[in-house]
Amino acid sequence: MTYSNKVNKIVYGGDYNPEQWSEDIWEEDMRLFKLAHIDIVTLNVFSWASLQPDENTYDFSKLDKIMELVRKNDLKVCLATSTGAHPAWMAKKYPDILRTEMNGMKRKFGGRHNSCPNSPTYHKYSLRLVEKLASRYKDYDNIISWHISNEFGGECYCENCEKAFRVWLKDKYKTIEELNRVWNTSFWGHTFYEFDEVVLPNLLSEHFAADRSMFQGISLDYKRFNSDSMLACFQEEYEVLKNITPNLPITTNLMGFYPVLDYQKWAKYMDFASWDSYPSNGDSMAKMAMTHDLIRGLKGGDPFVLMEQTPSVTNWQPYNALKRPGVMRLWSYQAVAHGADAVMFFQMRRSIGACEKFHGAVIDHAGHENTRVFRELTALGGELEKIGDMTLGAKSEKKVALLFDWDNWWAVQLSAGPSCELKYYEEVLHFYTALHSNNIPVDIIGTEDDLNEYKVVVAPVLYMTKNGYDEKLRQYVKKGGTFITTFLSGIVEEHDLVITGGYPGNLRDIMGIWVEEIDALPQGSENSFTYKGKQYPAKLLCDIMHPEGAKVLSSYEEDFYAGTPVIVKNELGEGLAYYLGSSSNSEFYEEFMKDICLEKGVMPVCATPDNIEATERKNEKGTFLFYLNHGDTDNKVVLEKDYLDILKDVFYHKNDEININAKDVLILKEVFNA
């Protein structure tokens, strides 16, 4: 298994906080867990305060009881290190552990994500606690993984961080001359003479807004530094755990497209990827699917763990709507369809106080099994037992790759121009949605991932071309690959310095164009172009380009640059490169990506009506086809092969028409001679 050799099915459970309850409640919880087919609990996520009541005292008596109870009840454990929130006494005695906000405000004790990642106090006491936990529980054979901290996140701008930032910079750039070069400090007379003159970039220095900086190079490096600082905290705990429990896999729960931490870098140091899925009300099925595919892509396509989702309702949305009947099951299976080998929840029993008392749970405030949510959870748990190990380790075929890069995200976000409307994530989502609507499997990759396994690689708004990445793309295309990029690509190198000589910089020969100017259209304003006889909008940004060998597929139809190219196709070696000079609408992206995939022989998993998603996973046990009806009405699919319904034990034949109820799921195993 990718995350544990101690499991033989999709594990089912989630975050359990028995320290909030009396022991008679614990016994009742064990009964309810058995009813719901729960087989795993995540323990000790926020217990540091109870485990260490003062500097020299450690009290594991309550955790010992909990650990024994769950073991007696045959529950597996994902054991957390509890370092996500430090105790109050620590903040009082050692204020260096407290974070400072971007505006310079020093925090007091409270909330969570409240420890400075560069605090010597935090490092000392967190590692001491982790060592004691690992030593105490290392012989529990029901522990299947370690869970370091909880949802690492946030930023700190304190003196600890400023000093550490200077050390990080000196290690990275070696000399003050090189630092001045990469930050272009001759602009506005920002030249530094010594490293100790560098101040961290916040609202007291370089920022005129939280996400807008006067010196992008400085702010970009601070984002890298902040991510590295928290990663160092993870790595230290990881090393302690591995030294004591070398055979237990280790993770931490990620948060999808979280802009603060570079998860592609983090994933190198995690044994398996896990994440917490909390879509906003109204998120599309494609948007939810893209995040699952991101997490799967972090470890090269290996299955991941859905560490948290709500059974019913979140508590932080403006309007916290319930998951309608069937939606919890549907979204759980969507995670499985995209690579999850675990389905877990926050929380197991609903808290009675503080900010998550209205957050959904397996066991509601009613305290019994007679609730709609519990009945749905029980039914899903039974199905997962039936599935057993059939889908464990199954992967998706590598056909199309969609590049997403945190450095690029940060650089676009920090840039002063060309448009306040430009959102890197949204432009990537346009392409993902187009592929998803065509049931084309997509891998979300980073700049270090191999391209040669893919027939098509898409890199929207590749604003930053890191050192050597243009050559990687060039060789990929020359060998027969198809590469697609868009407006505002190839503009800067990795320090956010413009690559001179004409846009798109080092991509110019690959794309066969020269971009002379970039027009930013205000919201509500559009140009237009025609593709395959239909007119589409050109929005947001319009690159005004000149072909240098590329074939023009479509041109702008308005303004002074009417007649100049908006879509071009360039041949390079045995492959093709496409450049889209403007942003458009969903209809265009869907049609365009359908054409590209057809050209490369990339076929959909299968054909489906609108609102029915289809994915495929394969392992040594077979090929599994998932149909998920996200719509509010029943719909039908026509099977293209012979299949066994693994939930109903029903055989279907090629060309059978199958009805899928609203919010229902069909999981089929390909068979022969059914």
ABEGO torsion letter per residue (X at the ends): XAABAABABBBBEEBBBAAABBAAAAAAAAAAAAAAGBABBBBGABAAAAABABAABBBAAAAAAAAAAAAAAGBBBBBBAGAABBBAAAAAABAAABBBBAAGBBBBBEEBGABBAABAAAAAAAAAAAAAAAAAAAABAABABBBBEBGBBEBBABAAAAAAAAAAAAAAAGBAAAAAAAAGAABGGABBABAAABBBBBAABABABAABBABAAAAAAAAAAAAAAAAAAAAAAAAAAAAABAABBBBBBBAEBBAABBAAAAAAABABBBBBBBBBBGBBAAAAAAAAAAAAAAAGGBBBBBABBBAABBAABABBBBBBBGAAAAAAAAAAAAGBABBBBOBABBBABEAAAABBBABBAAGBABBAAAAAAAAAAAAAAAAEAAABGBBBBBABBBBBBAAAAAAAAABBOABAABBAAAAAAAAAAAAAAAGBBBBBBBAABBAAABABBBBBGBABBBBGAAAAAAAAAAAGBBBBBBBGBGABBAAGBBBBGEOBEAAAAAAGBBBABBBBBBBGBBBBBBBGGBBBBBBGBBBBBBBBGBBBABBBABEAABGBBABBBBBBEABBBBBBABBBBAAAAAAAAAAAAAAAGBBBABBBBBGBBBBBBBBAAEBBBBBBBABABBBBBBBABBBBBAAAGBBBBBGBBBBBBBGBBBBBBBBBGX
